[in-house]
Amino acid sequence: MASLNVYSVLVVLFLTCRAVMATKENDQTIKENNCETKIGLPCVLEAFTSIFERGSISNKCCGELVVLGKVCHSALVKRTLENPLFKDLSPSTSIANSIQTWNNCLALIDSPSPSA
């Protein structure tokens, strides 16, 4: 019985440490890549709405999102999901929406314009 309690404590400690390490990794990635300075606030809000509330994102903001880069995009989404203010969000749904938003924006930016 005592060994079960010790095991339970070790598991909780391990999981807590992994969560803290993941948060630090995201913060380090964001800092090293200057992620927070590469996209304007209006486009941050559009991207947030597109990912977490199933809204739309404009072509202009898709362009800014692609310039931001996938590494920054992923790190910022993960950091949002780690924030206690957003604890009610479904991580799997949010990540799926994030990938879909990224892919849609990438396809939009990579496709030639009709006037070309």
Contacts in CASP RR format, 6 or more apart in sequence:
PFRMAT RR
TARGET T0000
AUTHOR 0000-0000-0000
METHOD contacts of the structure
MODEL  1
MASLNVYSVLVVLFLTCRAVMATKENDQTIKENNCETKIGLPCVLEAFTS
IFERGSISNKCCGELVVLGKVCHSALVKRTLENPLFKDLSPSTSIANSIQ
TWNNCLALIDSPSPSA
19 82 0 8 1.000
22 78 0 8 1.000
22 82 0 8 1.000
23 79 0 8 1.000
23 82 0 8 1.000
26 75 0 8 1.000
26 78 0 8 1.000
26 79 0 8 1.000
26 82 0 8 1.000
27 79 0 8 1.000
29 35 0 8 1.000
29 71 0 8 1.000
29 72 0 8 1.000
29 75 0 8 1.000
30 36 0 8 1.000
30 72 0 8 1.000
30 75 0 8 1.000
30 76 0 8 1.000
30 79 0 8 1.000
33 71 0 8 1.000
33 72 0 8 1.000
33 75 0 8 1.000
35 68 0 8 1.000
35 71 0 8 1.000
35 72 0 8 1.000
35 75 0 8 1.000
35 76 0 8 1.000
36 76 0 8 1.000
38 64 0 8 1.000
38 67 0 8 1.000
38 68 0 8 1.000
38 69 0 8 1.000
38 72 0 8 1.000
39 47 0 8 1.000
39 64 0 8 1.000
39 65 0 8 1.000
39 67 0 8 1.000
39 68 0 8 1.000
40 64 0 8 1.000
42 61 0 8 1.000
43 57 0 8 1.000
43 58 0 8 1.000
43 60 0 8 1.000
43 61 0 8 1.000
43 64 0 8 1.000
43 65 0 8 1.000
46 56 0 8 1.000
46 57 0 8 1.000
46 58 0 8 1.000
46 61 0 8 1.000
47 57 0 8 1.000
47 61 0 8 1.000
47 65 0 8 1.000
47 73 0 8 1.000
47 101 0 8 1.000
48 80 0 8 1.000
49 55 0 8 1.000
49 56 0 8 1.000
49 57 0 8 1.000
50 56 0 8 1.000
50 57 0 8 1.000
50 97 0 8 1.000
50 101 0 8 1.000
51 77 0 8 1.000
51 94 0 8 1.000
51 97 0 8 1.000
51 98 0 8 1.000
51 101 0 8 1.000
52 80 0 8 1.000
52 86 0 8 1.000
52 89 0 8 1.000
52 94 0 8 1.000
52 97 0 8 1.000
54 97 0 8 1.000
57 65 0 8 1.000
57 101 0 8 1.000
57 104 0 8 1.000
57 105 0 8 1.000
59 108 0 8 1.000
62 104 0 8 1.000
62 105 0 8 1.000
62 108 0 8 1.000
62 109 0 8 1.000
63 105 0 8 1.000
63 108 0 8 1.000
63 109 0 8 1.000
65 73 0 8 1.000
65 101 0 8 1.000
65 102 0 8 1.000
65 105 0 8 1.000
66 105 0 8 1.000
66 106 0 8 1.000
66 109 0 8 1.000
70 102 0 8 1.000
73 98 0 8 1.000
73 102 0 8 1.000
74 98 0 8 1.000
77 94 0 8 1.000
77 95 0 8 1.000
77 98 0 8 1.000
80 86 0 8 1.000
80 89 0 8 1.000
80 94 0 8 1.000
81 89 0 8 1.000
81 91 0 8 1.000
81 94 0 8 1.000
81 95 0 8 1.000
END
